[in-house]
Amino acid sequence: MKSTLLALSVSLALPLGSHAAVSDEWPAIVEQARGQTVYFNAWGGESNTNNTIRWAAGQGEERYGIDLVHVKLGDTAEAVSRVVAEKQGGNTSEGAVDLIWVNGENFATLKEAGLLFGPWVGQLPNFSLTDPENNPAVTTDFTVPVEGMEAPWGKAQVVFYYDTSLTENPPGSMPELLEWAQENPGEFSYPKPPQFLGTTFLKQALIELADDGDALYRPVAEADFEVVTAPLWNFLDQLHPNLWRSARNFPDNGPSLRRLMGAGELSLAFSFWPAEVPAAIANNELPPTVESYVLDGGTIGNVSFLAIPFNAQHKSAAMVVANFLLSPEAQAYAQHPDNWGFLTVLSMDQLDAEQKALFEALPSPKGGVTPAELQQVLEEPHASWVEALETAWLERYSGN
Amino acid sequence: MLRLAPWIIVFILVVPVVGGTLLTVPPAFGYLPVLGGDDWSLRPWLELAATPGILRSIAVSFGSGLLATGLALIIVFLFLSTIANTRFDRWIQRLVSPLLSVPHAAAAFGFAFLVAPSGLMLRWLSPSLTGFERPPDWLLLNDPFGMSLISGLVVKEIPFLLLVSLAGLPQLNAAQRVMLARSLGYLPRVAWFKAVAPALYPLIRLPVYAVLAFATSTVDVAMILGPNLPSTLSVQVVQWFNDPDLTRRFLASAGALLQLLVTASALSAWWGLEKLIGTGFNAWVAGGNRQRSDGTLWLVGRGLMLIATLLPVLGLFALALNSVAGFWRFPDAWPGSVTLSHWLQALPDLARPFWMTMVIATAASALAVAMVLAALEHEQRRNRPATRALWLLYLPLLVPQVGFLSGITVLSQMAGQAPALWVVVWAHLLFVLPYVYLTLVEPYRRFDFRWVILGRSLGLSVNQAFWRIRLPMMLRPVLTAMALGVAISVSQYLPTQMLGGGRIVTVTTEAVALSSGGDRRLIGVWAMVQAITPFIGFVLALLIPRLLWKERRGMQAL
């Protein structure tokens, strides 16, 4: 099996566009995958996510004879640590992680440290449905080229949400947010960086406030960090006294924000999941008076990917699972607001009428945003900005 | 074979802890070829020193550990000085074991939901008494000085200290000592402090050190209740280990060693305090003045103990309430609607982790009980204390987990070990063994040896005397030790997750993964399951002797 995969990876060292040329290998991979167990390491903090993966596991068993096990992580880095420890201990072929849900900084590190298997993504028959030639979002991850080392899975975008029973005019931009917070002190906060949603807030604010926005899309080392970020710190210095707990304490993550919204401590918050608010309303976590919206100038969006570690034990089955999760059926299931609301990465132009109908039939839920509002997507800055922003933030605001 | 028992125990505990810690040293000095660290250097330490807020992190870890341990000990001693076999006392003593079995994370979640500004207590008082229509913007939880962390730790550690004290008291003849002191004209509480406390403290010293080490290095409790700007050192270390930027591993390793130093200095500071207080105490006892009115002591001791017992009970109640609540917003005192949907949703996910938890917990505690019994039986037969090396039992409790667990993971990989059940059982054994030893050692030594002699005189061999006389007569303490072992095993998160490679799923790993999602209802469900699991063990420990000795009244009294 190892030699087949080796041959595969050699044949895969081709430009991404040539996926059609190698797909005759695919039936052999599917055959190999039968009977294998895939340990899918994915964040498990949300029951919607877990239920969708459980559904996929049932489908994988039925269609491909694959036993898909969801290893529920509190933090994706746990799986990364695992792979590092395995490499350190000399385990090069029997890794415990077969498939990881990953993107951005975690991907950049894994790729740089040579901890990923691949390229393999061009191999997947369903990958062409994402229209990779014309859709840079599925071939770059935080502007880092993917190079076939991870398969796109779903899209996420920042949405803000507010409780109409507590506040009426939610801010449409960062300058407006500052004014709003001064009028409503203690009712907004963001998760503490380096938690990713907290860092996302910093990036969103920086994109809006920076004079030289283009610098953000190149490695941070090429920019004058002080000059580019000065407006951000100026903004935060004014914002912090008006935050929840006067910024002496920050929520841990997105779900903490949601809980504080539910309790009525906050009246404005934000999320990376457009479907979070409708799901939370349906689940009695948020009152029906909560509404989502997108900032006037658009918000940051990114793509979630699936990667296979270099030493994964069941690579073929992991590829089959990744391919299934890219199928129109699985994508439509995940995007259904009752299931998860994970936006599809498929390009509608690449689908036939029947496949398109799957997506057109999806309802739009209460408290959510319309697809039209989600059109305004801001790209993620280069992955290197994450670390730099987090370090600078901690230096300024983590008390001594 | 029996002769080897103490040494097997020491081997099983020391190799992973020392080996794991040693493996943390090279990366702490920049050496870890896998991540491109080919040269030894002091860079990780310089980076550590330059970390924003590091001094504060250290101070909070150190200070909250000392304060929490001191307060818990004072409350336990105050309460013990008032103990008089009243209904209240029996009620507290009966609650000790179940409270001890509530895992730290579940207890901390419960506590957090009680005292948060939008929590249960203020919901009950608002708006009628406070006038709050919305939760006040108060920094009650996660305060920068670690007050909420300290309170949470005090409440959680009291049952443990109480349990070990109650186990030690009988051999001191406390009642006679108090009586003697009272006949010399001392008031009851003062008599207890002057005559019993100085004899009791040496008996519980090691457990106190274990509590102190835990309090300075806890990760889960500090994450939920501790400050986060900056977090405590232990939390920072875990976050560095989990950082997407792999070069942070060097910093994390240095931090893990620093954590070891902080815990060690807290232990030596405590040791210094012991000396200091001991001297003052001697002067006080020798001074012989007979204070009037120790009624305040009585009130404070019982009052604090009542609060410390009520808080976790209320916390659990709050969790249970959350697990069935529909939408429930401040300031409503009760949920507007009740639903079973959270339980129904969780049920399909519950069965597998539940059985896995049971298998691991039973295996680890059965092994631990067997090894401890072997070591103790050996000690009895030689008629002198077992090897002094047994203090090493406390090593896994004294060395912070973050320091050696990542090293153990690498160790197990070097041994070519794919994540296997037995590796996880071994890791649990590290933490179960010390507690099992602690609960068994006193009852074992106090056992009236004449029963064994009697059996031998009737023709039983040494082994027969153990199996047919000693073990049946000691069934109750053995089962209690086992139940405690199960409770300790159930609550292990880091060892299960790191050594199980995420493939071994227990109730606790699920609960922690879900708690990262922050849905209080779901956390409520899993925390309840987490709390109920060890409780089953304690119920069995109580029921089995009753059923077994139904026809034998003499045995029931044991």
Contacts between the chains, C-beta under 8 A, distances in Angstrom:
chain1	res1	chain2	res2	distance
A	39	B	502	7.2
A	39	B	503	6.1
A	41	B	502	6.1
A	43	B	513	8.0
A	43	B	516	7.3
A	44	B	510	7.8
A	44	B	513	4.2
A	44	B	514	6.9
A	44	B	516	7.8
A	44	B	517	7.8
A	45	B	513	6.3
A	45	B	514	6.2
A	45	B	515	7.6
A	45	B	516	4.0
A	45	B	517	2.9
A	45	B	518	7.2
A	46	B	517	4.7
A	46	B	519	7.7
A	47	B	345	6.0
A	47	B	514	7.9
A	47	B	517	7.6
A	47	B	519	7.2
A	47	B	522	6.3
A	50	B	349	7.3
A	54	B	348	7.7
A	69	B	503	7.3
A	71	B	502	3.9
A	71	B	503	6.5
A	71	B	505	7.7
A	72	B	502	7.8
A	72	B	505	7.4
A	72	B	509	7.5
A	72	B	510	6.5
A	72	B	513	4.0
A	72	B	514	7.6
A	73	B	502	6.8
A	73	B	513	6.3
A	74	B	512	5.5
A	74	B	513	4.8
A	74	B	515	7.5
A	74	B	516	4.1
A	75	B	242	5.2
A	75	B	516	6.8
A	76	B	244	7.8
A	77	B	241	7.9
A	77	B	242	3.8
A	77	B	243	6.4
A	77	B	244	5.8
A	78	B	242	6.4
A	78	B	497	6.6
A	78	B	502	6.9
A	79	B	502	6.9
A	80	B	242	8.0
A	80	B	244	6.7
A	80	B	246	7.4
A	81	B	241	6.2
A	81	B	242	6.6
A	81	B	406	7.5
A	81	B	498	7.9
A	82	B	409	7.8
A	82	B	501	5.8
A	82	B	502	6.8
A	84	B	34	6.6
A	84	B	35	7.0
A	84	B	246	6.3
A	84	B	249	7.1
A	85	B	406	7.1
A	85	B	409	4.7
A	85	B	410	5.3
A	85	B	413	5.8
A	86	B	413	5.6
A	87	B	34	5.1
A	88	B	32	7.3
A	88	B	34	4.6
A	88	B	410	5.2
A	88	B	413	6.9
A	89	B	409	7.8
A	89	B	410	5.1
A	89	B	411	7.7
A	89	B	412	7.4
A	89	B	413	2.3
A	89	B	414	4.7
A	90	B	413	6.9
A	90	B	414	6.6
A	90	B	416	8.0
A	91	B	413	5.1
A	91	B	416	7.4
A	91	B	418	7.8
A	94	B	418	5.4
A	96	B	418	6.7
A	96	B	419	5.2
A	96	B	501	3.5
A	96	B	502	6.8
A	96	B	503	6.0
A	97	B	501	7.5
A	97	B	502	7.6
A	104	B	244	7.8
A	105	B	244	4.1
A	105	B	245	7.0
A	106	B	244	4.4
A	108	B	244	7.8
A	109	B	244	5.2
A	109	B	245	6.0
A	109	B	246	5.2
A	113	B	35	6.7
A	113	B	36	8.0
A	113	B	246	5.7
A	166	B	134	7.8
A	185	B	137	7.9
A	186	B	137	3.9
A	192	B	228	5.9
A	192	B	229	7.0
A	194	B	239	7.6
A	194	B	243	7.3
A	244	B	137	6.6
A	245	B	137	6.3
A	245	B	139	5.1
A	246	B	137	7.7
A	248	B	139	5.7
A	248	B	144	6.4
A	248	B	229	6.7
A	249	B	139	5.9
A	249	B	141	7.8
A	249	B	142	4.9
A	249	B	143	7.5
A	249	B	144	7.7
A	249	B	227	7.3
A	249	B	228	6.2
A	249	B	229	6.1
A	250	B	228	6.4
A	250	B	229	6.7
A	252	B	223	7.8
A	252	B	228	7.3
A	252	B	518	7.5
A	253	B	516	7.0
A	253	B	518	6.7
A	254	B	518	7.9
A	255	B	516	7.4
A	255	B	517	4.9
A	255	B	518	2.9
A	255	B	519	6.6
A	256	B	518	5.1
A	258	B	518	6.7
A	259	B	518	5.2
A	259	B	519	7.6
A	259	B	520	6.2
A	260	B	118	7.6
A	262	B	327	7.8
A	262	B	329	6.8
A	263	B	118	3.7
A	263	B	135	6.0
A	263	B	329	6.5
A	263	B	330	5.4
A	264	B	118	6.8
A	264	B	134	5.1
A	264	B	135	6.1
A	264	B	329	5.5
A	264	B	330	5.0
A	265	B	117	6.9
A	265	B	118	5.4
A	265	B	134	7.5
A	265	B	135	4.8
A	265	B	137	7.6
A	265	B	330	7.8
A	283	B	519	7.5
A	283	B	521	7.9
A	284	B	325	7.6
A	284	B	326	4.8
A	284	B	327	4.2
A	284	B	328	7.9
A	284	B	337	7.8
A	284	B	339	7.3
A	284	B	521	7.6
A	285	B	327	7.6
A	285	B	519	6.3
A	285	B	521	7.5
A	287	B	327	6.3
A	287	B	329	6.6
A	387	B	245	5.7
A	394	B	52	4.8
A	394	B	53	7.7
A	394	B	230	7.9
A	395	B	52	4.9
A	397	B	229	7.0
A	398	B	52	4.2
A	398	B	53	4.3
A	398	B	229	5.7
A	398	B	230	4.7
A	399	B	53	5.6
A	399	B	56	6.3
A	399	B	144	6.8
A	399	B	229	5.8
A	399	B	230	6.8
A	400	B	52	6.5
A	400	B	53	5.3
A	400	B	55	6.7
A	400	B	56	6.2
